[in-house]
Amino acid sequence: MTVPTRKIGQGILASALLVTALLPATAMAQGLRPSGSLGASGLGSSGLGSSLNARPASTGPRQADFIVVVVNSEPITNNEVLAKLVRTEQQLAQQGGALPPRDVLARQVLERMINEKSQVQLAREAGIKVDDAAVDQAELAIASQNQITVTELRRRLTQDGMSVSQFREDLRDQILLTKVRERELEAKARVTEVDIDQFILEKQGGADQANAEIDLGMVLVAVPENAEPSQVATLQARAESIAKRARAGEDFTALVKEFSDAPDRARNNGQLGLRAADRYPALFVEATRGLPKGGVSEPVRSGAGFHVLKVLERRQGSLPAMTVTQSRSRHILLRPSAQLSESAATERLADFRRRIVAGQADFATLARENSQDGSAREGGDLGWVSPGQFVPEFEEAMIKLAPGQISQPVVSRFGVHLIQLTERRESQLSPREQREIVRGLVREKKMEEAYLTWAQDVRARAYVEFREPPQ
């Protein structure tokens, strides 16, 4: 079978990469957080905030560029930050999220650019290289994840004002970042049998807050940087009013939609997700400590503003579930080539689907005769698999099927697939399988902690000089 598996515990690296499944922008807007590392002597004195407040016009004379910051002798220019900022704003708008104040977002974007440039420089000093073939593969993967061809991807990039060459250079840098992070963090994220035993003991033996898993809903009332005391007081009163209405029984989702300034509120309705308490900010855990399910906190203040938190779910942490839903499927894979374009492969598989649904052809027979996968000899049968074993595009399509149903053609980085789900079952995990799941959980936690420490260290060691704009 050539549909490869995904390793458990790679989530933190995927989130750190920031470029996965991204179209058209290459600066991810999700997860932007005020870094806290730029003080009053940073962007404020450099004038970047004021220079970026004017949005670029599509016509007319262009403002002269200038250096905003130097990172280890390499400059970041005003136009580079502006382009990244505009793409970030476009993506936030596409997601339906509320935009933070532009000067705040500009600082976040610049700090991310500083972090990434210092890490790319470290990768190059270590002799890590990315060839054109790797960039080609990444470009194809992004196009495939968006169900379009590379040609269409490039057309959309150009239409949105981004050159293909710049997009590919961004991809090259992101691959460099992934490689250097893997190299630096792999050893720090190794999981021993003792680590697994300790995790199991902690989950089985305690009822303390650290073992709890909670799901919180949040309304964020953003407070602009350098807000006047009177403005802060007004915003605090608004947050207190929201908390009072939530405790009185008003629908929390409706309050999120009406009042929250969180960028991703439209996508998740303010729900932060079920996770271990130690993976939430300590401020949130402390504010909701002792609250029952459905309880609403008093507004709590962070660097971003006032947070009104509701406990959506609370449960004691435990070992992974003893059972897992497994799927059995079969597929026909066509690989695009010089003789077979991706669109032609898609049309051919769509025709196969029509013939199978009409009873004019047999799936297994077509797989044996046409599939370019090792499973062809088995009629395309991929056997029983647990969640997470296929690439995301394939698995997402398979999950939506009921037994017997056939998907529309699905594009992945390996080609175009026609998928049929044959069976589903609940399967009990063996002790060895449970330990492997625990290994993944522990590794992901270690990777996240190691990445944060490493990124902070690289940033601290970088020489960063902010420049004043020309007068």
VENHU-V957955 format. One record per residue. N is the residue number from 1. RES is the residue in three letters. SS is DSSP state (helix for helix, strand for strand, loop for the rest). Layout:
((N | RES | SS) (N | RES | SS))
This chain:
((1 | MET | loop) (2 | THR | loop) (3 | VAL | loop) (4 | PRO | loop) (5 | THR | loop) (6 | ARG | loop) (7 | LYS | loop) (8 | ILE | loop) (9 | GLY | loop) (10 | GLN | loop) (11 | GLY | helix) (12 | ILE | helix) (13 | LEU | helix) (14 | ALA | helix) (15 | SER | helix) (16 | ALA | helix) (17 | LEU | helix) (18 | LEU | loop) (19 | VAL | loop) (20 | THR | loop) (21 | ALA | loop) (22 | LEU | loop) (23 | LEU | loop) (24 | PRO | loop) (25 | ALA | loop) (26 | THR | loop) (27 | ALA | loop) (28 | MET | loop) (29 | ALA | loop) (30 | GLN | loop) (31 | GLY | loop) (32 | LEU | loop) (33 | ARG | loop) (34 | PRO | loop) (35 | SER | loop) (36 | GLY | loop) (37 | SER | loop) (38 | LEU | loop) (39 | GLY | loop) (40 | ALA | helix) (41 | SER | helix) (42 | GLY | helix) (43 | LEU | helix) (44 | GLY | helix) (45 | SER | helix) (46 | SER | helix) (47 | GLY | loop) (48 | LEU | helix) (49 | GLY | helix) (50 | SER | helix) (51 | SER | helix) (52 | LEU | helix) (53 | ASN | loop) (54 | ALA | loop) (55 | ARG | loop) (56 | PRO | loop) (57 | ALA | loop) (58 | SER | loop) (59 | THR | loop) (60 | GLY | loop) (61 | PRO | loop) (62 | ARG | loop) (63 | GLN | loop) (64 | ALA | loop) (65 | ASP | loop) (66 | PHE | loop) (67 | ILE | strand) (68 | VAL | strand) (69 | VAL | strand) (70 | VAL | strand) (71 | VAL | strand) (72 | ASN | loop) (73 | SER | loop) (74 | GLU | strand) (75 | PRO | strand) (76 | ILE | strand) (77 | THR | strand) (78 | ASN | helix) (79 | ASN | helix) (80 | GLU | helix) (81 | VAL | helix) (82 | LEU | helix) (83 | ALA | helix) (84 | LYS | helix) (85 | LEU | helix) (86 | VAL | helix) (87 | ARG | helix) (88 | THR | helix) (89 | GLU | helix) (90 | GLN | helix) (91 | GLN | helix) (92 | LEU | helix) (93 | ALA | helix) (94 | GLN | helix) (95 | GLN | loop) (96 | GLY | loop) (97 | GLY | loop) (98 | ALA | loop) (99 | LEU | loop) (100 | PRO | loop) (101 | PRO | loop) (102 | ARG | helix) (103 | ASP | helix) (104 | VAL | helix) (105 | LEU | helix) (106 | ALA | helix) (107 | ARG | helix) (108 | GLN | helix) (109 | VAL | helix) (110 | LEU | helix) (111 | GLU | helix) (112 | ARG | helix) (113 | MET | helix) (114 | ILE | helix) (115 | ASN | helix) (116 | GLU | helix) (117 | LYS | helix) (118 | SER | helix) (119 | GLN | helix) (120 | VAL | helix) (121 | GLN | helix) (122 | LEU | helix) (123 | ALA | helix) (124 | ARG | helix) (125 | GLU | helix) (126 | ALA | loop) (127 | GLY | loop) (128 | ILE | loop) (129 | LYS | loop) (130 | VAL | loop) (131 | ASP | loop) (132 | ASP | helix) (133 | ALA | helix) (134 | ALA | helix) (135 | VAL | helix) (136 | ASP | helix) (137 | GLN | helix) (138 | ALA | helix) (139 | GLU | helix) (140 | LEU | helix) (141 | ALA | helix) (142 | ILE | helix) (143 | ALA | helix) (144 | SER | helix) (145 | GLN | helix) (146 | ASN | loop) (147 | GLN | loop) (148 | ILE | loop) (149 | THR | loop) (150 | VAL | helix) (151 | THR | helix) (152 | GLU | helix) (153 | LEU | helix) (154 | ARG | helix) (155 | ARG | helix) (156 | ARG | helix) (157 | LEU | helix) (158 | THR | helix) (159 | GLN | helix) (160 | ASP | loop) (161 | GLY | loop) (162 | MET | loop) (163 | SER | loop) (164 | VAL | helix) (165 | SER | helix) (166 | GLN | helix) (167 | PHE | helix) (168 | ARG | helix) (169 | GLU | helix) (170 | ASP | helix) (171 | LEU | helix) (172 | ARG | helix) (173 | ASP | helix) (174 | GLN | helix) (175 | ILE | helix) (176 | LEU | helix) (177 | LEU | helix) (178 | THR | helix) (179 | LYS | helix) (180 | VAL | helix) (181 | ARG | helix) (182 | GLU | helix) (183 | ARG | helix) (184 | GLU | helix) (185 | LEU | helix) (186 | GLU | loop) (187 | ALA | helix) (188 | LYS | helix) (189 | ALA | helix) (190 | ARG | loop) (191 | VAL | loop) (192 | THR | loop) (193 | GLU | helix) (194 | VAL | helix) (195 | ASP | helix) (196 | ILE | helix) (197 | ASP | helix) (198 | GLN | helix) (199 | PHE | helix) (200 | ILE | helix) (201 | LEU | helix) (202 | GLU | helix) (203 | LYS | helix) (204 | GLN | helix) (205 | GLY | helix) (206 | GLY | loop) (207 | ALA | loop) (208 | ASP | loop) (209 | GLN | helix) (210 | ALA | helix) (211 | ASN | helix) (212 | ALA | strand) (213 | GLU | strand) (214 | ILE | strand) (215 | ASP | strand) (216 | LEU | strand) (217 | GLY | strand) (218 | MET | strand) (219 | VAL | strand) (220 | LEU | strand) (221 | VAL | strand) (222 | ALA | strand) (223 | VAL | loop) (224 | PRO | loop) (225 | GLU | loop) (226 | ASN | loop) (227 | ALA | loop) (228 | GLU | loop) (229 | PRO | helix) (230 | SER | helix) (231 | GLN | helix) (232 | VAL | helix) (233 | ALA | helix) (234 | THR | helix) (235 | LEU | helix) (236 | GLN | helix) (237 | ALA | helix) (238 | ARG | helix) (239 | ALA | helix) (240 | GLU | helix) (241 | SER | helix) (242 | ILE | helix) (243 | ALA | helix) (244 | LYS | helix) (245 | ARG | helix) (246 | ALA | helix) (247 | ARG | helix) (248 | ALA | loop) (249 | GLY | loop) (250 | GLU | loop) (251 | ASP | loop) (252 | PHE | helix) (253 | THR | helix) (254 | ALA | helix) (255 | LEU | helix) (256 | VAL | helix) (257 | LYS | helix) (258 | GLU | helix) (259 | PHE | helix) (260 | SER | loop) (261 | ASP | loop) (262 | ALA | loop) (263 | PRO | loop) (264 | ASP | loop) (265 | ARG | helix) (266 | ALA | helix) (267 | ARG | helix) (268 | ASN | helix) (269 | ASN | loop) (270 | GLY | loop) (271 | GLN | strand) (272 | LEU | loop) (273 | GLY | loop) (274 | LEU | loop) (275 | ARG | strand) (276 | ALA | strand) (277 | ALA | helix) (278 | ASP | helix) (279 | ARG | helix) (280 | TYR | loop) (281 | PRO | loop) (282 | ALA | helix) (283 | LEU | helix) (284 | PHE | helix) (285 | VAL | helix) (286 | GLU | helix) (287 | ALA | helix) (288 | THR | helix) (289 | ARG | loop) (290 | GLY | loop) (291 | LEU | loop) (292 | PRO | loop) (293 | LYS | loop) (294 | GLY | loop) (295 | GLY | loop) (296 | VAL | strand) (297 | SER | loop) (298 | GLU | loop) (299 | PRO | loop) (300 | VAL | strand) (301 | ARG | strand) (302 | SER | loop) (303 | GLY | loop) (304 | ALA | loop) (305 | GLY | strand) (306 | PHE | strand) (307 | HIS | strand) (308 | VAL | strand) (309 | LEU | strand) (310 | LYS | strand) (311 | VAL | strand) (312 | LEU | strand) (313 | GLU | strand) (314 | ARG | strand) (315 | ARG | strand) (316 | GLN | strand) (317 | GLY | loop) (318 | SER | loop) (319 | LEU | loop) (320 | PRO | loop) (321 | ALA | loop) (322 | MET | loop) (323 | THR | strand) (324 | VAL | strand) (325 | THR | strand) (326 | GLN | strand) (327 | SER | strand) (328 | ARG | strand) (329 | SER | strand) (330 | ARG | strand) (331 | HIS | strand) (332 | ILE | strand) (333 | LEU | strand) (334 | LEU | strand) (335 | ARG | loop) (336 | PRO | loop) (337 | SER | loop) (338 | ALA | loop) (339 | GLN | loop) (340 | LEU | loop) (341 | SER | loop) (342 | GLU | helix) (343 | SER | helix) (344 | ALA | helix) (345 | ALA | helix) (346 | THR | helix) (347 | GLU | helix) (348 | ARG | helix) (349 | LEU | helix) (350 | ALA | helix) (351 | ASP | helix) (352 | PHE | helix) (353 | ARG | helix) (354 | ARG | helix) (355 | ARG | helix) (356 | ILE | helix) (357 | VAL | helix) (358 | ALA | loop) (359 | GLY | loop) (360 | GLN | loop) (361 | ALA | loop) (362 | ASP | loop) (363 | PHE | helix) (364 | ALA | helix) (365 | THR | helix) (366 | LEU | helix) (367 | ALA | helix) (368 | ARG | helix) (369 | GLU | helix) (370 | ASN | helix) (371 | SER | loop) (372 | GLN | loop) (373 | ASP | loop) (374 | GLY | helix) (375 | SER | helix) (376 | ALA | helix) (377 | ARG | helix) (378 | GLU | helix) (379 | GLY | loop) (380 | GLY | loop) (381 | ASP | strand) (382 | LEU | strand) (383 | GLY | strand) (384 | TRP | strand) (385 | VAL | strand) (386 | SER | loop) (387 | PRO | loop) (388 | GLY | loop) (389 | GLN | loop) (390 | PHE | loop) (391 | VAL | loop) (392 | PRO | helix) (393 | GLU | helix) (394 | PHE | helix) (395 | GLU | helix) (396 | GLU | helix) (397 | ALA | helix) (398 | MET | helix) (399 | ILE | helix) (400 | LYS | loop) (401 | LEU | loop) (402 | ALA | loop) (403 | PRO | loop) (404 | GLY | loop) (405 | GLN | loop) (406 | ILE | strand) (407 | SER | loop) (408 | GLN | loop) (409 | PRO | loop) (410 | VAL | strand) (411 | VAL | strand) (412 | SER | strand) (413 | ARG | loop) (414 | PHE | loop) (415 | GLY | strand) (416 | VAL | strand) (417 | HIS | strand) (418 | LEU | strand) (419 | ILE | strand) (420 | GLN | strand) (421 | LEU | strand) (422 | THR | strand) (423 | GLU | strand) (424 | ARG | strand) (425 | ARG | strand) (426 | GLU | strand) (427 | SER | strand) (428 | GLN | strand) (429 | LEU | loop) (430 | SER | loop) (431 | PRO | helix) (432 | ARG | helix) (433 | GLU | helix) (434 | GLN | helix) (435 | ARG | helix) (436 | GLU | helix) (437 | ILE | helix) (438 | VAL | helix) (439 | ARG | helix) (440 | GLY | helix) (441 | LEU | helix) (442 | VAL | helix) (443 | ARG | helix) (444 | GLU | helix) (445 | LYS | helix) (446 | LYS | helix) (447 | MET | helix) (448 | GLU | helix) (449 | GLU | helix) (450 | ALA | helix) (451 | TYR | helix) (452 | LEU | helix) (453 | THR | helix) (454 | TRP | helix) (455 | ALA | helix) (456 | GLN | helix) (457 | ASP | helix) (458 | VAL | helix) (459 | ARG | helix) (460 | ALA | helix) (461 | ARG | helix) (462 | ALA | loop) (463 | TYR | loop) (464 | VAL | strand) (465 | GLU | strand) (466 | PHE | strand) (467 | ARG | loop) (468 | GLU | loop) (469 | PRO | loop) (470 | PRO | loop) (471 | GLN | loop))
